[in-house]
Amino acid sequence: MTEGFDMLLTVAQDIKTIKAYLLNFHKSRLEQFSDEWIDGQVVMQTLHVSKRTLQSLRDSGVLPYSRINGKFYYKVSDMEALLESNYSPSKSKHYGDQ
């Protein structure tokens, strides 16, 4: 009786270990692919650019993309990187500075 109970406890512990491993694996996979993708229309609205300008950004390799069935998708992080790489802090004095 005790031997069967010990075996059952061992199996239960093994199941808990496997469950923890699978949850951790699933979480790491989700984090890996968590970057949000948006379509070209949203990119044009966000960056205030035309369809042709967006095409130029694609063609020049400035803005990476993915194409599925003729529709273009972009990573939000790539848009942020583009904006950061072109960021130019103001060199003028702040309003009110003497």
N, C-alpha and C positions, 0 to 999 in steps of 0.2 A: 504494500500500500504506500509506504513512504517512498519507495523507489519510483513508483509511478507519479507521485506528487512532485518529486524532485525533477523528474524528466519534464513534466508539464511546466514547472517554473522555468526550467532552462529554455524550453521552446518559447514561452512567453517573452523571456528576456531577449532571445534571438529575434523575435518578431519586432520588439520595440527598437532594437538596434537597426534592423533593416528599414523600418519605418522612418527612423531619424535620418538614416543615410539617404533614402529616397526623397524626403522632404528637403534636405540640404542640397541634393543634386538638382532638384526641380527649381529651387530658389536661385541657385547659381546660374542655371540656364535662363531663367526669366530675366535676371539682372544683365546677362550678356546681351539679350535681345530686347532690352527695355526701351531703347531709343525710339522715340516716336517718329513716325513717317507721316508726311502730309503731301497732298497733291499740289500740282502746279498752280491751280487757282488760288489756293491759300497762300502760297509763296508770293505770288504776284500782289495779292492784297496786303500781305504783311510788309513786303519790301517796297511797295508802291512802285512797281516796275511793270512794263508792258510785256506782252507775250514774246515779242521779238527780243527784248532785253534778256528775258529769262533764257531764251534759246541761245543767245550769245554767251551767257554765263555757263551754260551746259557745254556748248561747242568749244569754248576756250579751256574747259577743264577747271574753271574757277569754282563751280558748284557741282559736286558729285550728285548722281541721280541713279534711280533704278527705273526701268521701263517694263511695264507689263501690259500686254495687249494694246500698245500704242499710247498708254497713259503714263505720264512721268510722276515719280514720287521722289521726295527729298527728305533727308533726315533733318530734324530740327537742330540737332547739334552742328550739322554742317552749315546751316544758315547762321547760327550763332558764331561759329568760327569765322565765317566770311565777314560778318559785321565787326568782330573783334580785330581781325587782321587789318581792317580799314579804319579803325578807330583813331581819331586825331583829337586829342584834348585841346580845348580852347587855350589860346595863348594870350588872349586879351584880358584886361583887368575885369574883375567881377564888378557888377553894378554896385555902386556905393563905396568902392575902394577909392581912396584918395591918393 
